[in-house]
Amino acid sequence: MSSHNDDTRAKLAAFSTCEISDAMIKLGAPNGGHIPDVHMLSPSDTSTRLCGPAYTVQMVLGSNNDAPKLSAHFVDTAPAGSVIVINAPDRVKNAVWGGLMTAGAQSRGALGVVISGRCRDLAEHRDAAFPVFARGHSTLGQSPFTRPSEVNVPVLIPAPDVSEEEFPGVRVEPGDWVVADEDGVVCVPAGRAEEVIGLAAKGRDIDERCMADIKAGKGVQETFKAHRGK
């Protein structure tokens, strides 16, 4: 990554996903950048925070013969310093990430993986202390259920079990910032990172003042009105 990207990464990584989502809401993102129902499955250290530019992977059903096919394994082309973001077809029950992929990603310097879908080989990821965030896990591998189709393309990650009107999906562009911790996963458009950092810093300051007042015995409503204006 460039020195500018290193600086942006360090600043974003200082904030929790909750603080970043609050900033995204203030910027008008209806979903707050939140990719719902994706949770930390590895490592065992829940203080882990993953932050880096997205390297996207679009999966399709194994039966789909019309979608493009990759000439190389998507792990082999993952850039160092990236967060691999995998978008699997809705409702599939197989894993799209396993222990061998973690080994390959680590050897190439990828920071972690965020999966709209499932993984397997949990013990191997945890033994490697590699950050894996997913919607669930499975005993089943990719074949014959799914296959990777495209990399470094925009992916639209929908919220499961709700309509687009109820909760709009999150569009992840290659190079967008992905931040993940024990609370969940958020995506920050690359062009809005500095705005998000500024708003997150202001939000943290307000929350710290609220916390001090509430711990001192002031009411929540009174405190919110004093510091949040509502």
N, C-alpha and C positions, 0 to 999 in steps of 0.2 A: 504494500500500500504506500501511497505518497505520504509525505509529512503532513499535508493538510488532512488526509483521511485518517492518519494516526491521531491527530489532534481531535478530530470530530468523534472518532471512536472513543477516545478517553473521556471526552465530555459526556457523551451519551451514556456510557457505561457507568457513570457516577450516579445515574438516576434509576429508580425502580421502574418497572413496567407500569405501575399504577400512576406514578408521576408523569410518565411519558404519555399515557393514554389521556390523562386530564389535560395535558397541553394540546394534544391532537384534537380533543373535543373543542377546546377554545379556538382552534384554527378552523373549525367547521367540519371536521371529519365525522360523519354520522356514526361510524363504528369505533371511533377513537383509535383506529389502527389495530384494534385487538383481533387476533385470530383465535376464536373461541374453542374451548374444549381440547386444547393442546397442552399437555402437562409434562413436567420434567420427570423422565424415567431414569435418567442417568446424568451425572454421577450421584452417589449417595449423599454427598455434601450439598445440602439444600441452600447453602449460601452462594452457590455458583450463579454467576450472571454471564450470559452469552451475549456478545455484541459484535456485529460485523456486517459487511456488505453481502447482500444476497446473491447466491449462485443458484438459479432456479432450475428445477427438473419437473417436467410434465410427464406423468404416467398415464397410460391408457389401458383399457382392458386387453388381455392377451388375445382375445378373439378379434380385435380391431386390426384388420389388414390394410386399412386405408391410411391410417395415420403415419407420419414419417417414422423412419427407423434410424437409430444412431449408428455411426460407424465406429465409435469407441465407447467403452464403458463410462458412464457419467462420473463415476468417482475418479477415474484417471484424468479427467479434464477439469477437476475442481481446483480453482486457484488457491494458493496459500493465503491465509488470512480471511477466507470467506466463510459464510454460514450457508450450508447447503439447505435449500428449501424445496421440499418434495410435495407436489400436489398429486395425490392419488385419486382415482375415480371414487365417487361417493358409494358408500355402503359395502365396499369390498372387505373381506374378512382376512385376507392374507397380509403378511408383512411385506414392506417394500424396502426394508433396511435390516441388515444383520451384522453379525460380528466381524465378518471378513470385510465388509464395507467400512466399518469403523476403523479397522486396521489400515485399510488403504487411504482413508481420509486423513487419519492422523499422520501417516507417512508423508503426505503431501502438504501438510500444514493447515488443513481446514480446521476451523475453530469448533465446529459442532454441526448438528443437523436438526432441522425443524420439519416435522412430517405431518401433513394433513392426511393421516392414514395411520398404519400400524408398523411396529418394528418387532423383531424377535432377538433372541440371544441376549437377554437383559444382563445376565451375569458377565458376559464378555465386555459389554459397554462399560459396566460399572468397574470391572477390574482394570480397564484402560483409563478410567476417569474421563471418558469422552462424553461431552454434553449431547444428550439425545432427548428431544422433546417430541411427543407424538400423541395421537388421540387414543392409542391403546396398543396392545401387543397381541401376538398370535404365535402359533407353532408352525404356521404355513409360510413357505417361501414365496418368491414372486411367481415362478413358473408353475402352472400354466395360466395363472389368474391375471397377472398384469405384466406390463413391460414399459421401460422408459422410452419416450418418443422424441422429446425435444429438450434441449438445455439452453439456458440463457435467453429465455423468452418470457414475456409477461405471463403471469399465472393469476387466475382469479380463484381465491379460496373462499368458498361459501361457508356460511354457518350451517352446521347440520340440523335438520329437523325444523327449520324455520324458513319462512319465505324471504326473498330478497327485500321485500317491503318492510318486513319486521326487523331484519338485521342485515344490512347490506354486506355483501362479501368484501374481502380485502384483496385489492389488486397489488401484487408484489412484482415490481420491475427489477430486472437485474441491476445490482448496485444499490438498491434501496437498503436502508439500515434496518436490520432485524435485531431486536433486543428481547431476551428471554430470561426469566428467572422463576422462582418458585410460585409467583402469582400468575404467570402465563407468558404469552408471546405478543409482541406488538411490532408493527412495521411502520417505519418512518420514511416517507418519500425523500430521496436523496436531496432534492432541491429545497426541502423545508427543514432540514436538520437544525440549522442555526436558529430558526424561529422556535422550534420545539425546545431546544436547549435553553433559550432565554425564558420561555414561558414556564418550563419545568423548574428553573431556578427560582422564579417568582413564587410559584406554587409551593415549593418547599419552604420558603421563608414564611409564607402565610400559615402553612400547616404547623410549623414550629412554634409560631406565636399562639396559635390556637391550642396546641398541646400544653404549652406553659400555663395558659389561663385555665384550662379545664383541670389540670392537675392541681392548680391553686384553689380549686373549688368553685370556679365560675360555671354557670350553666352552659350547656352546649348551644342552645339557641342564642343566648346573649353573646357568647364568644363568636359564633358564626356571623352574627350581625355586625360585630365590631371589626372583624378582620376580613370576612368574605362579602360583607354588604348584604347578607340575606339571612 
